[in-house]
Each structure stands twice: as C-alpha cells, then as structure tokens.
Amino acid sequence: MSYQIIIPKPVQKQLDGLPDNICDRLIKRIVALQDNPRPRGCVKLQGYENEYRIRIGDYRIRYEVDDQNAIIVLLHCKNRKDIYRG
C-alpha cells in the first residue's frame, strides 16, 4: 500500500530554507515514507498517538501517520535544536 504524503505550506517553507544538500537528503527520506511509513530508525513520539520522528544527521522530520486513510502529514523538518520548540 502506498501512502499519500501531505506537505503543508509551513513545512514546505522550512524545506525551502535549508541548504540544497540537506534538503535533498530530507526529500529522499520523505519520498521513501510512501512505501514504508515506519522505516528502521524511526521513533514514535511519546505523548502523541500517531507521531513519529526520523533522524537525518542534525535534522529531524516529524510526521503523523493516518493508517486508515493511508496519509502521512509532515509536521516539521528542522534542525534538532529547533524541532521540539513550540
């Protein structure tokens, strides 16, 4: 089953603001989520029902998985020092 990935405008802006080499690495991992929404190395975030995090160097991708509708919604793509701030 292939999941649909939704990238909200604020997350797209976060990606656009990153250096090209880092952005390319993140996009590669985001696209891979279509086939496997919980890849090896992903971490389920405590306190959230369906939120996960993937680590790529100093950057993190936070996303939510909706298995019923086969949808992945990206929440954040930021540096690790900024990802958990409100």
N, C-alpha and C positions, 0 to 999 in steps of 0.2 A: 504494500500500500504506500502510495506517495502522498506526503503531506504538503499542503499549501503553506507557503511562508508569507506572512504579512509583515511588512516593514513600515511602521508608522513614520510620518514626516519627521518628528524629532529624532528618531533613531537614524534616519537617512542623513540628517544634518550632522549627527555625531560621526557617522562613517565618512561623510564628505570632508570633515575637518581633520581627519587622520592623514598621516603621511602615506603615499601611494603603496609602498611595500607592505606596510602593516594592514592597510585597507584590503589589499589583495589577499593576504593570508586570512583575514577575518571572513571575507566574502566566500572564499573557498570552503571554509568550515560551515558557514551559514547554508550554502547550497547543499552540502553533504547531509544536512539535517532533514532534507526532503525524504530521503530513504531510511534514515535511522535517527529518530528524534532524541534518542538517548544513547549517544555514542560512548565508547570506552573513555573514561576520564571525566565524564560529565558528573556534576554533583547536584543532588536535589537539595534545594534550599529549605532549611528548617523554618517553620512558621508560615509556609506557603503550601497550598495544596498541590499545585502543578507547575511550580517554577524551578528552573534548572540553570546551571551555570557551566560554561565551558571556558577553560583557561587556555590562552594563546600567548605565551610569553608574559609580558606585563599587562596584557589586555584581557578583558573578560567580556563574554557575551552572555547576557541574561535573557531568558526567554520562557514563555509559557506554552505548555502543550495541551491541546484540546483533542483527546483521542477520539471522542465521539464524532466530531466533525472533520477530523484529520487536518487540523490547523495548528500552525506554530506562529505565535505572535512574538516578535522581538521586542524586548523591553528596554535594553541598554546595550551599547557597545562602547565601552570606555576603558580608560586606564584603571588598573586595580585600586589605585588610591582614591579614585572618584566614584567608582561603581556603586558603592553601598550608601553613599550620602543621599539624603532626601531630595 
